[in-house]
Amino acid sequence: MKKFFVPAMFALVMLISGCEQPPNGELPASPEKPKNVAQDVKVQPLNPPPLKPVESVTPDEKNEPNENERQIMRVKVYYPDDSGVRLVEVERRINIAHEDEKYFAALEMLLEAPYEDNLTTIFPKNASIRSVTVENGLATVDLDGAMLKTMVGGSTGEEFLVGSIVDTLTSFPEITQVKFLVDGKEVETLKGHMDLSTPLERMSDLLE
């Protein structure tokens, strides 16, 4: 009985020791320390694209049509001939953005020297037209008073200046009469030779 008990005890001790020690006499590895995720992650700085500057647009620029929206029109304008006898009809092309600009643009053609050899302009070099408005068949032309100081030609010059304006505007079928203002005020005459106190109709006698 004693012989059996000793080997049994020895085997039990060896079994318990085997559970406490790793095989081959190696020590168990210490548990791996968890990594600090916050330290391992590299944060890239944000580089947003530069903002596009906002362009300032005035109300007039918003409503201003581009070149594709403008239109070319053919109009009739009237220049005196170089002998000062009559007005001669010629055709010009104007570039306008709105339909109601055609009257002013047509008169601006009269301020430029004609390229035809037999025609001339009666307007002085500093001439300017303030505005042209049309309502119920009546065109009202507002002239800059400064140009009257340099206007030459006497009664003939005044007649052809007025006639070139009147006949150019009445070439538009919707206009039958023309009224003159100077610096926004009604006038009886420009240089004392023609009565402008009432609107004028087409001056056909200057076209013959």
Buried (B, 14 or more C-beta within 10 A) or exposed (E): EEEEEEEEEEEEEEEEEEEEEEEEEEEEEEEEEEEEEEEEEEEEEEEEEEEEEEEEEEEEEEEEEEEEEEEEBEBBBBBBBEEEEBBBEBEBEBEBBEEEBBBBBBBBBBBEEBEEEEBBBBBBEEBEBBEBBBEEEBBBBBBEBEBBEEBEBEEEBBBBBBBBBBBBBBBBEEBBBBBBBBEEEEBEBBBEBBEBEEBBEBBEEBEE
